[in-house]
Amino acid sequence: GAWTLGDASGGVSFAQEDGYYIKIGRQVHAYAFVNFPTTSHSGVVQINGLPFALANEDSVRGGGSISFQDASAANNITANAIKNTQQIEFFGSTGANFTNSNFSAKSIYFAIHYYTAA
């Protein structure tokens, strides 16, 4: 199915976004593309709208992979879904969150894999 990505940081409106998912039992595989607008907003990148909420268990915090991003050649960016939400955050190699301004006028393609409660 398709899913609509939204901004949970309250700071940006995506220039373009596209998302698809596959659900097998409790396992969800979500794939997306986001093109960020030009922005100086310093809030943490928080994408919401995952098609199903993650289970409320520490062990199911979803993880993902980045297939392309042009925001930073110096960082290994990771995607993490937050338990008991429908939200994703991005982190750099130092463990710090990426901000909207880090992705200003940039794009990211990613996949996230997680478990739902049912």
ABEGO torsion letter per residue (X at the ends): XBBBBBBAAGABBBABBBBBBBBBEABBBBBBBBBBBBBABABBBBBBGBABBBBBBAAABBBBBBABBAABAABBBBBBBBBGBABBBBBBAAGBBBBAAAABGBBBBBBBBBBBAX
